[in-house]
Amino acid sequence: MSSKENAAVSQLLELLEARYALRVLWALKDGHAQTFRLLQDSVGGITPNTLNTRIKELREAGLVGHGSEGYSVTATGSDLLKRLNDLQAFAAKWVTSQGKKK
């Protein structure tokens, strides 16, 4: 990977590593818009202040948008979530293998 590609990956990971960022995206993955309150309930345990901050960051990154019905992922956000689906499949296998070790 080139240094430019490494920098891009690092920048994306920094955004996604922020507390609750992935959970906000994951809560919106079905493609249905959610109001602020519904999104807060979907994420669970997130304060309104933290949710506001994550939404702002994700909107600035072009991953989340806001329309008349609430917040939803953009086309770019949807693309990222499709790529993260492999992570979901891996996580399911990993959890199963962890249970077998115990």
Secondary structure, 3 states (H helix, E strand, C coil): CCHHHHHHHHHHHHHHHCCCHHHHHHHCCCCCCECHHHHHHHHCCCCHHHHHHHHHHHHHCCCEEEECCEEEECHHHHHHHHHHHHHHHHHHHHHHHHHHHC
